[in-house]
Amino acid sequence: MSKQLPTVPIFGIPFSKLSMDETVSYLTQAIEEKRLTHVITANPIMVMAALENPAFARVMRRADMIVPDGAGVVWAAKVGGNPVTERVTGFDLMHRLLAEGEKRRWTAYLLGTTQEIIEAAAEKLQLQYPQVRIVGYRNGFFGPADDEAIVEEIRELKPHLLFVARGMEKEEWNADYKERLGVPFIMGVGGSFDVVSGKLKRAPVAFQKLKLEWLYRLLQEPARYRRMLALPKFVVKVLRNKENVTKPRPEA
């Protein structure tokens, strides 16, 4: 994590305190300067996963920037007495950077989800941001045997932006191959391609204002309920450990 970034640790995971505008400005400069930057958009589910799995915590701490994607993270920082400026969602950050790419003629590569969804997402994003050339895309269903070929393909295409939707379990791939890929910006985007493609709908503004986007997502994808069980556990942990939520802790 860059020392220049103001951060607050949430149970040991360092979250950026930059606002959305500041984040876009910081990342735009990094991309223009071709500084390799791996961004993780993290929510309470990921924080709980890091608490339960030291290996995943280490992966998260290898990121150059962790933005507070979940409303629960913003709430936890406030409860802990060291608030972040605001929520910085991965979906909005992706679109803000693509808008910057319109002005700067950036190129992008999309990786992850199913072939049908990634094709639809690529088509829609290319129409929405015609000055950003989407130089390639492929689905996320591949294993270690395919890594070399995929990394080489992306490396040769030299995109400015690499958006990855392979789930938090595969975040280590982004960290492991950051240097080899040589892409200035890499970010996991969760279910963003599902929304862009039209497979899922983004939560209405009313749900967003009530901080209930997780519930809207659950209503669309009931199979996610097991993962969602981490949310009440996170709330309880924050309330029981108010004085320790934002305290630095030794790295495992």
Secondary structure, DSSP 8 states (H G I E B T S, - for coil): --TTS-EEEETTEEEE---HHHHHHHHHHHHHTT--EEEEEE-HHHHHHHHH-HHHHHHHHTSSEEEE-SHHHHHHHHHTT---SS---HHHHHHHHHHHHHHHT-EEEEEES-HHHHHHHHHHHHHH-TTSEEEEEE-S---HHHHHHHHHHHHHH--SEEEEES-GGGHHHHHHHHHHH--SEEEE-TTHHHHHHTSS----HHHHHTT-HHHHHHHH-GGGHHHHTHHHHHHHHHHHTGGGTTS-----
